[in-house]
Amino acid sequence: MTSIPPPTPLPGEADKPQREVFHIRRTPLSGRGEPMVWLMGAGLGLCVLLILGLLGVILANGLATFWPRPIERITLTDGTTLHGVEVARETYQPNDAVLAEMKDLHDKGELPKGSESSSGKPVRVKYRVGNRELDQATYEWIPAYTIASTDKATDAALFERDTWGVWIGTPEALIVQRERPLADSETPESLGESGTTTYEGKSLPVTRTFDTRGDETIATERVQLSEGADATLDLLKTMLPEAIKRRKQLFSIEKYELGHVYAQQRATQDRIDSAHYLHKQYLEAKGQSRTWPMIRWIAAIIGLIAACAAVRYLGKRIPTMRGMQQNYGKIARTSVWIAIIGLAVVVWGEAPWRASGMTEAKRDQIIAKAADRSKELASKAAEISDRITQLRAQDAQYRIVTTDLRSGRIAPVRATEPDQPLILSQVYRVVTTNRESTFGKFGVFMSRWREFLTGDPRDVNSAGGVYPVIFGTVLLTLLLCVTVVPLGVVAAVYLREYAKQGVVTSVIRIAVNNLAGVPSIVYGVFGLGFFCYTVGAYVDRGPSEPSSAPSWLALLLITWIVIIGALVVGLFAKPEPGQPENTVTRTLKVPMVTMWIIAVGLMGTLVATTPYFGGFFASRPMTDSVFRGPGILWAALTLALLTLPVVIVATEEAIAAVPRTIRESSFGCGASKWQTIRHIVLPSAAPGILTGAILAMARGAGEVAPLMLVGVLKSAKELPLDGTFPYVHLERSFMHLGFHIYDLSFQSADSEASRPLVWTTTLLLIVIVLALNIVAILIRNRLRKKFSTGHF
């Protein structure tokens, strides 16, 4: 074994001291940043995957709802045949008897193909069989081992109807069903139960039934226009559009022509009620002494003239005042303006012309004209009703005979008349998927989407369109933004720019932030109790317990004195410019705040007990309320309160982000604080304000719980906007996509049939919220680009 000698040191190096070696300690894993970066990135990626997965599931199920699926003829092992549309296939755990039966079939080699999955588990198939009138479920799970064979039924069709869901069956004939009384020379024996008749120049087979109604014998003739599935489906291509046209014509007459007449009748009745109400007021005013009201009115007129002159005088004198005199002048002008408002109310309320109102002769004249108008409208309504009856009778002649393959029964016109064939206009669409090409299926797909987006709901919301639902959702969201953004901006500007930053302001900010965590149903209860039953009742019929005029005027004078006192105390509670607060100014703030609180309470009492306002709809019967109840206006205000904290916080942050140099530049140019806020701060903070509006829209559009209390309905026949004067009806209830999803999920009569629409409606709600947000984001980006600042 050899050893290598150490190297010989160079001359001079032996005397040098040895270099000390430092051992660097390795950084522990907990002190490194890379693992946490990777962990946070993984969390972000997981969130993105969850969101994309959710949207993917909603998108896949929502788009697949309206794609037409093939209709199968299913033959079971017991010989039963039926039509169905396959919608799902899954494995399941059957009971022991089924397992024994399947094992027996497997041992005999008779187990149908596809009865088991690749893992050996039993399979069952879910079919949509429709035909709910036959007391059967619209969806049926069939074990795969009981299915002998399936094939595409080219003679089957799926009929989408106005009620009772879809009907899947074989179209056998199109008939014209007519009823007529027998002539004197005709007898049931001479006509016979079957034969031929001439219809539109053709000799067609006819069957007859006879029924005695009173002294007449009625013959019901059914002229057969087609026979067999092929001929019937070919004839449907021309007759179904005509039936749809008749149905739309009937709908238009009932909703618009007859509805317009009903609206005029309602307006006529309102004029009669108003005449009775005004005559009652006239008698009450006539029975009272007009001396004191006249004195109060004259005094109010004189005071109003003097107050206006004082405002004009102070407007000229204040600019020439200096120091405290100018402050006193401003307080005096504010006090005079408050007095002008109160005196104007007294002038209007104590007007002497109130005594010369609705006399008995004038009332009778109005009632007579209204009665003549009512007769005219009743005659017009009867004429329209006769037209509707004739059109319905004409429309009811055209019937389609389609039979259920399993039971052999026909599709009835209604469940209570099982022997009467389906009226053709009850059919909205006939889908023959097995006969259609890919382009034909795509046409059906687009037709269903068009109906879904532009049509009205039908069959208890389980079919049809969602146009009223979309309209109500968008209108509510717009009203929400119009309401909450100004309120949030005003509150945020005051908190950030005017309020002194102290304990009170901090408490207010904490309270605003805590409001965001209050359950939404609490807002719904508040909206129902305050907006609907308090404010709405006040708007309809005025104060529930109005005070007398002298008491109200005395309260008005007290309120005026308290406001003046609060202004004067506030003047002394404000320190001199450049001087710090002292004990006196701090002490005076307590009575100032107390007086303002008292003044606000007194003003609320004045409004709640005023004898000069009787409501806008007091002439209507007590049971007929307008704004006293749920409506879209109260729903928008309730959601505005719910989303107000979001807008306030976002606006405050946007205002705080405005560069201080811009403010100082504005002040340097001579602008006041309000001018700087209005022209500089708010435009620069507009992108942040729109961010708050976007968040408010996103939350408000998806809320359901408060809307269930303050305005949303399962089905609303009238929209808040229509062609009836005054065109905007904020007192009406509405439909909402969020509640529509809840209704389809938990309150539908046929939950299985409504389940696909839940996915589609959810997708539509997401698209609408996304579209509104995109519009707001584009506006925000444009404003941000416009008000962006740079440095040289």
KELUM-662658 format. One line per field, with one value per residue (C-alpha): x, y, z negated. Coordinates in steps of 0.001 Angstrom, whole numbers, m for minus. Layout:
N
X	X|...
Y	Y|...
Z	Z|...
***
This chain:
792
X	0|1480|817|1082|3221|1694|2644|5708|4784|6103|8719|7111|3857|4930|4983|1440|m1399|m3864|m7123|m10158|m12872|m16501|m19247|m22383|m25546|m28154|m31470|m34207|m37105|m39564|m37502|m37489|m40104|m40257|m42413|m45013|m45029|m45662|m48328|m50152|m49899|m51342|m54225|m54906|m54779|m57206|m59639|m59416|m59998|m63030|m64505|m63810|m65213|m68402|m68838|m68058|m70736|m73313|m72369|m72483|m75807|m77361|m76559|m77620|m81132|m82625|m80765|m83311|m82626|m83810|m87102|m86722|m89237|m88476|m89567|m89415|m88928|m92559|m93775|m94597|m93649|m93365|m91786|m89099|m86153|m83008|m81596|m79296|m77677|m76092|m75141|m77176|m77491|m80660|m82268|m81539|m84530|m83338|m79798|m81100|m83187|m80229|m78011|m80586|m80785|m76994|m76722|m79255|m77450|m80555|m79248|m79699|m76581|m75725|m77422|m74141|m71322|m67722|m67203|m70092|m72570|m76228|m77251|m80501|m81642|m83644|m86211|m88423|m91822|m94028|m97819|m98522|m102319|m102077|m101222|m97633|m94310|m92837|m89440|m88998|m86013|m85966|m83468|m81400|m81885|m85652|m85112|m85366|m84643|m84674|m84914|m85416|m89141|m89540|m93325|m93076|m93084|m92625|m95387|m94550|m97851|m99169|m99934|m99147|m95650|m94717|m96595|m94630|m96675|m97622|m99585|m102432|m104720|m105614|m109327|m111784|m114332|m117572|m120769|m124131|m127780|m129664|m132059|m135735|m135275|m132226|m132092|m129171|m130241|m130284|m126848|m125185|m122132|m119668|m119546|m118065|m118452|m117183|m114547|m112784|m113730|m112545|m114514|m113190|m114218|m116253|m117417|m120388|m121593|m124951|m125854|m129171|m128989|m132386|m134782|m132044|m129926|m126331|m124197|m120446|m118699|m115046|m113711|m110471|m107961|m105098|m104460|m101205|m98048|m96407|m99455|m100226|m96690|m96610|m99929|m98756|m96058|m98756|m101508|m99400|m98142|m101756|m102774|m99881|m100995|m104544|m103194|m101086|m104064|m106214|m103432|m103050|m106774|m107075|m103963|m103931|m107396|m109421|m106735|m106835|m110597|m110265|m107659|m110060|m112830|m110527|m109677|m113385|m114092|m111174|m112792|m116051|m114263|m112297|m115487|m117070|m113909|m113561|m117242|m116798|m113859|m115946|m118721|m116231|m114603|m117980|m119157|m116134|m115519|m113203|m112331|m109210|m107968|m108397|m106511|m103713|m103601|m103396|m100736|m98756|m98979|m97719|m94959|m93960|m93676|m91646|m89380|m88709|m87847|m85523|m83732|m83256|m81923|m79552|m78298|m77096|m75752|m73847|m71028|m70276|m70134|m66958|m66106|m68884|m71385|m71117|m71706|m74747|m76012|m75671|m77541|m80283|m80588|m80777|m83442|m85468|m85285|m86592|m89382|m90217|m90613|m92895|m94960|m95355|m96758|m99213|m100241|m100986|m102647|m104841|m105801|m109262|m110112|m110331|m113789|m114998|m114361|m116518|m120083|m122956|m123930|m120381|m120051|m123275|m122142|m118837|m120599|m123095|m120325|m118417|m121547|m122008|m118355|m118705|m121634|m119642|m116645|m118818|m120340|m116885|m115653|m118676|m117963|m114325|m115396|m117751|m114889|m112729|m115502|m115896|m112173|m111919|m114748|m113093|m109730|m111168|m112281|m108759|m107621|m104794|m105086|m101872|m101752|m99575|m97800|m98030|m101676|m103199|m104916|m105036|m103643|m106699|m107619|m107619|m107399|m111146|m112052|m109937|m111946|m111581|m108505|m105883|m106596|m103911|m103225|m102319|m99199|m96242|m93792|m93668|m90218|m89488|m85847|m85520|m86523|m84321|m80819|m78154|m79210|m82817|m81861|m79897|m82986|m85033|m82264|m82263|m86075|m86183|m83572|m85525|m88693|m86797|m85391|m88426|m91452|m93576|m93506|m96186|m97212|m96510|m93060|m91859|m91834|m91844|m89682|m88290|m88635|m90572|m87988|m85096|m86907|m87567|m83994|m82374|m84797|m84291|m80505|m80619|m82919|m80565|m77567|m79452|m80416|m77341|m74571|m75698|m76366|m73027|m71081|m72681|m71987|m68398|m67651|m68904|m66978|m63744|m63813|m66008|m66392|m63760|m61743|m62411|m64243|m67663|m66410|m64600|m67745|m69734|m67164|m67264|m71052|m71009|m68580|m70679|m73790|m72186|m72354|m76037|m78088|m80020|m83338|m83066|m83033|m86084|m87998|m86982|m88037|m91400|m92093|m90708|m90973|m94064|m96248|m95072|m93846|m96200|m99220|m98196|m97938|m101330|m103439|m101253|m100659|m102582|m103163|m102790|m102671|m104797|m103615|m102866|m100902|m98941|m98129|m96958|m94716|m93417|m92522|m90752|m88778|m87769|m86565|m84588|m82867|m81938|m80617|m78543|m77085|m76212|m74673|m72747|m71361|m69946|m68790|m66548|m63094|m61682|m59622|m56098|m57007|m57199|m60284|m60763|m62981|m65862|m66001|m65767|m68505|m70841|m70639|m72734|m75809|m75321|m75477|m78390|m80324|m79747|m80968|m84069|m84581|m84421|m86935|m89251|m89023|m89918|m92881|m93983|m93966|m95705|m98525|m99102|m102795|m102088|m101375|m104021|m102143|m102126|m104652|m106935|m110011|m109663|m111360|m109512|m108920|m107330|m103736|m101165|m97825|m98803|m97450|m94570|m93301|m90196|m89533|m89389|m87310|m84759|m84565|m84146|m81296|m79803|m79577|m78083|m75331|m74757|m71702|m69971|m70359|m69338|m66124|m65165|m65854|m63867|m60874|m61184|m61340|m58346|m56366|m56721|m53264|m52948|m51058|m54205|m56209|m53532|m53351|m57102|m56900|m54006|m56195|m58731|m61287|m63305|m63404|m66742|m65569|m62464|m64522|m67035|m64700|m61468|m61917|m65131|m64176|m60789|m62439|m65097|m63333|m63322|m66952|m67865|m65988|m68354|m71301|m70083|m69828|m73289|m74780|m73138|m74527|m77924|m78668|m78171|m80127|m83353|m84279|m85186|m86995|m89340|m90715|m90700|m91842|m90948|m93693|m93860|m95781|m96341|m98837|m97917|m94485|m93354|m92984|m95745|m97883|m100510|m100345|m98242|m96076|m93815|m95463|m93012|m95717|m96028|m94450|m92034|m90220|m86549|m84095|m82819|m86302|m87167|m84290|m85552|m89089|m87990|m85840|m88172|m91721|m92305|m95134|m92826|m89342|m87792|m88979|m87865|m84346|m82804|m84312|m82555|m79177|m80236|m81699|m78564|m76437|m78630|m78308|m74517|m74472|m76669|m74576|m71420|m72797|m73746|m70336|m68543|m70398|m69477|m65858|m65569|m66917|m64551|m61514|m62477|m62766|m59516|m57762|m59324|m58329|m54954|m52121|m48483|m45209|m42761
Y	0|3318|6766|10050|12600|16004|18743|20760|24329|27135|29468|31942|30081|28072|31228|32289|31488|28792|30091|29444|27391|28429|25798|27357|25999|24764|26623|24397|23402|25475|28577|28220|29899|27481|24814|27385|28855|25417|24746|27990|27343|23871|25352|27878|25154|23038|25959|26569|22872|22813|25880|24547|21166|22739|24859|21850|19728|22521|23209|19549|18813|22162|21923|18261|18973|19970|17563|15071|11452|8388|6731|3016|205|m1946|m5561|m7166|m10847|m11160|m9980|m6385|m3707|4|3149|5006|7366|6158|8793|6878|3510|2401|m570|m1376|m3878|m5977|m8160|m11846|m12973|m10951|m12248|m15828|m15239|m13717|m16639|m19091|m17304|m17155|m20900|m21576|m19214|m17037|m13914|m11013|m9237|m6115|m7316|m7041|m4542|m5425|m5903|m8375|m6061|m5972|m3071|m1151|1386|4555|5351|8368|6855|9952|9551|10708|10549|6754|6787|5836|7422|9533|7893|4183|2077|m1240|m3976|m4844|m8585|m8143|m6437|m8966|m6530|m2852|m1194|2285|2864|4835|5028|6579|10274|12423|15025|18079|19315|22238|20085|16643|16535|14667|11854|9107|7006|6052|8662|6802|9427|13084|13730|16590|16246|18161|18323|19180|18624|16154|17588|16627|14228|12544|9722|7846|4756|6521|8043|5014|4861|4810|5784|8418|12163|14965|17215|19936|18200|14768|11667|10612|7967|9169|7662|8958|8853|10170|11890|13246|16702|17882|17610|17446|14603|15660|13795|13824|13152|12272|12725|10821|12943|10455|6878|5315|6797|7828|9613|11256|12554|13915|15721|17076|19093|21332|21158|21641|25130|26145|24845|26721|29872|29453|28926|32092|34010|32887|33779|37236|37940|36799|38540|41777|42574|41162|42156|45745|45834|44463|47152|49831|48373|48535|52165|52977|51365|53340|56566|55580|54729|57978|59981|58368|58941|62604|63216|61759|64111|66989|66244|65980|69287|70929|69863|71404|75055|76650|79686|78331|76519|79781|81689|79092|79234|83048|83056|80420|82466|85589|83618|82028|85398|86791|83729|84043|87706|86780|84209|86785|89326|86835|85689|89225|89939|86708|87254|90633|89180|88102|85717|84618|86912|84892|81671|83196|84267|80747|79307|81870|81054|77314|77941|80056|77347|74782|77185|77584|73826|73600|76610|75225|71996|74028|76141|73041|71113|73958|75081|76702|74997|71699|72740|73192|69629|66704|67829|65372|66576|66289|62827|61640|63028|61135|57937|58228|58633|55751|53582|54269|53478|50278|49141|49869|47946|45051|44826|44886|42205|40022|40441|39426|36483|35326|35498|33462|30874|30555|30258|27636|25653|25855|24921|21980|20317|19306|16279|13791|10148|8760|5577|4285|1111|m650|47|835|3957|7246|10611|12371|16021|16045|13463|13686|12841|9780|8929|12352|12614|15288|18703|19490|22976|21386|20038|22426|20233|16750|15153|12154|11670|8303|9903|13001|13562|15303|18672|17876|17080|20310|22155|20632|21542|25193|25314|24166|26727|29493|28499|28279|31802|33572|31599|31567|28731|26065|22870|24323|25581|22087|22928|25893|28983|31295|34701|36256|34755|36291|39627|39716|38729|41352|44110|43330|43385|46753|48242|46875|48625|51882|51834|50526|52361|55939|54982|53205|56033|58721|56741|55977|59590|60832|58226|58809|62546|64308|62206|62718|59536|58469|55978|56657|56274|53074|51659|52546|50793|47696|47704|48011|45117|43001|43653|41639|38563|38824|35945|37043|35778|38425|41099|39426|39616|43263|44078|42395|44160|47609|48121|46044|46483|49886|52002|50307|50858|54504|55000|53372|55008|57497|57480|54873|57337|60931|63706|66832|69854|72079|69283|68569|72269|72521|69496|71127|74272|72222|70366|73674|75012|71836|71973|75628|74801|71945|74259|76929|74436|72872|76292|76746|73121|73733|75087|78193|77640|76663|76077|72621|71326|72355|71179|73453|72272|68628|69091|70828|67935|65743|68039|68727|65015|64528|67387|66031|62593|64204|66232|63118|61389|64392|64540|60863|61508|64417|62213|59321|61441|64145|64989|66383|63093|60437|58056|57684|54827|55604|55574|51869|49243|48243|44751|46127|47119|48317|48871|47266|43867|42141|43755|44236|47698|46352|43374|45735|47869|44774|43475|46978|46847|43366|44404|47918|46928|45539|48825|50955|49013|48929|52660|53586|51629|53237|56743|56033|54884|58245|59907|62760|64829|65049|66398|68936|70036|70643|72617|74593|75601|77099|74273|73636|70283|69317|70399|68270|65263|65691|66400|64671|62023|60321|60042|58627|56176|55132|51839|50827|51878|49692|46843|47174|47287|44086|42315|43602|42339|38952|38491|40070|38087|34788|35544|33612|33570|37294|37353|34598|37095|40384|39803|36650|34364|30875|32215|35887|36545|40232|41767|44869|46588|46367|48427|49350|52876|53917|51240|50797|48782|48540|47204|43949|40701|38984|35754|35145|32576|31666|30958|29211|26789|26167|25647|23163|21290|20981|22052|20533|18034|15936|16317|13782|15701|19007|17856|18596|22084|22705|22352|24524|27257|27241|27625|30510|32268|31972|33331|36314|37218|36781|39008|41778|41533|41657|44848|46428|45266|46792|50103|49919|49263|52128|54505|53231|53927|57375|58472|56742|59021|58962|60585|62536
Z	0|1039|m337|1456|m387|m1053|1376|596|m418|1666|243|m2121|m2502|m5535|m7672|m6643|m9079|m8057|m6514|m8690|m6995|m7594|m7176|m5671|m7247|m4792|m4710|m6140|m3907|m5930|m5246|m1482|674|3567|1872|828|4312|5748|3110|3832|7550|7037|5039|7779|10395|8382|8136|11872|12571|10292|11992|15470|14462|13143|16262|18442|16767|17045|20672|21732|20062|20997|24698|24931|23660|26999|29290|30704|29796|31749|30871|30255|30478|27440|27334|23898|23214|22073|25479|24480|27023|26362|27717|25803|26066|24329|22020|19649|19031|15783|13642|10542|7725|8173|5549|5117|7199|10202|9783|9693|12822|14652|13613|14893|18255|18435|17807|20551|22934|23240|21479|23938|25130|23152|19969|18096|18126|18871|15131|14932|13157|14292|16519|16684|19265|18658|21358|21809|22580|22088|22331|18787|19257|19258|15534|16179|15323|18103|17508|16918|15880|17743|16786|19823|19327|19932|23322|26124|28955|29941|33317|34758|35167|38406|37956|34451|33619|30533|30085|27961|26548|24522|21459|20049|21483|24638|26354|28060|30403|33948|35940|37607|39088|39442|39161|39341|36558|37068|35098|36647|35760|37949|40465|40346|43232|41673|39170|37618|39519|42872|42395|40836|38612|41524|45159|47419|47685|49855|48272|50306|53531|52390|51450|48066|45516|42558|39267|37295|33719|32548|29311|28083|26510|25413|28340|30954|32222|32817|35318|34778|38088|38339|41847|42301|44229|44062|43080|41947|40481|43750|45171|41835|41330|44882|44387|41045|42821|44302|41669|38526|39529|40170|36730|35118|36923|35567|32053|32258|33612|30683|28241|29788|29641|26031|24735|26693|28033|25146|22640|23919|23471|19942|19166|20404|18272|15302|16054|16350|12996|11512|12734|11042|7794|7973|8458|5381|3342|4364|3694|222|m373|929|m1550|m4416|m3460|m2956|m6386|m8056|m8770|m6224|m8381|m10023|m6896|m4982|m7657|m7602|m3822|m3706|m6430|m4542|m1330|m3113|m4813|m1516|193|m2709|m2757|970|509|m2375|m225|2499|m9|m1660|1743|2391|m1101|m1907|652|m998|m4525|m6259|m9078|m11384|m9723|m6533|m8487|m10173|m6774|m5375|m8362|m7887|m4178|m4917|m7552|m5147|m2480|m4982|m5870|m2166|m1787|m4826|m3770|m260|m1736|m3817|m806|1214|m1618|m2851|649|670|3970|2090|937|4539|5659|6739|6393|6631|10095|11360|9817|11441|14787|14587|13497|16354|18916|17342|17437|21138|21710|19686|21833|24966|23672|22503|25978|27508|25105|25923|29636|29174|26999|29763|32258|29905|29494|33269|33818|31097|32629|36037|34571|32614|35864|36856|34848|34972|33989|32523|30480|27687|28794|25439|24514|27898|26481|28346|27244|25748|26001|22185|19441|18702|22328|23168|26319|27986|30260|29731|31277|33805|32399|29072|30772|30783|32627|34178|34030|36249|35356|37114|40417|40093|41419|39399|40838|39984|36401|36213|37446|34629|32184|33286|33330|29720|28707|30462|28632|25350|25668|27164|25981|22843|20313|20579|18848|15380|16443|17406|21134|23478|23277|20639|22298|19356|17011|18970|19165|15425|14555|16786|15747|12056|12477|14270|11622|8980|10569|11066|7387|5603|7487|6628|3003|2660|4318|2143|m1039|m23|950|m2397|m4383|m2476|m1720|m4298|m7433|m10105|m10501|m14051|m16203|m14690|m11134|m12023|m13621|m10489|m8272|m10473|m10339|m6534|m6233|m8599|m6518|m3721|m5952|m6891|m5388|m2343|m3716|m6461|m3764|m2230|m5518|m5943|m2377|m2866|m6150|m5333|m1581|m783|m3851|m5123|m2226|248|m1999|m2435|1329|1886|m831|m2684|m6469|m8420|m11301|m10047|m12626|m12580|m10634|m13709|m15418|m12255|m11750|m15357|m14803|m11619|m13578|m16247|m13584|m11990|m15340|m16077|m12665|m13160|m16623|m15228|m12571|m15146|m17575|m14707|m13822|m17315|m17482|m14504|m15491|m13905|m10736|m11698|m15351|m17015|m18751|m22335|m25169|m24139|m20530|m21560|m24141|m21685|m19250|m21547|m21572|m17854|m16977|m19366|m17798|m14293|m15388|m16880|m13698|m11513|m13772|m13648|m9838|m9638|m11923|m9723|m6654|m8414|m9908|m7306|m6795|m3336|m1547|m1093|1171|4947|5045|2099|4362|5041|2856|m278|1096|4265|3475|6001|4319|1024|1899|3637|6831|8911|7431|3882|5065|6635|3482|1314|3456|3469|m328|m97|2321|934|m1181|1910|3803|807|185|3876|4291|1195|2440|5882|4378|2153|5207|6997|6915|4454|7027|9170|6235|5371|8995|8966|5745|7195|10141|7733|7690|4566|2814|4373|7822|7378|6304|9104|12016|10929|8242|9349|13050|12063|9659|12208|13095|9439|9049|12017|10352|7408|9809|11472|8126|7153|10419|10045|6538|7124|10282|8452|5275|4783|1084|680|4025|2877|335|2234|5792|7692|9014|10446|13438|14292|17077|17392|17784|15864|19254|21868|24227|21625|20179|18245|19928|16872|14090|11216|8906|10849|9822|12162|12978|12260|13558|10110|8801|12069|11473|7944|9227|11881|9381|6399|7315|10722|11186|13369|11903|14287|17345|15836|14944|18390|18297|14965|16683|19614|17407|15243|18371|19507|16143|16280|19830|18904|15855|17926|20689|18247|16605|19965|20896|17554|17879|21358|20061|17091|19290|21555|18599|17110|20395|20606|17104|16866|15790|16725|15683|17789
***
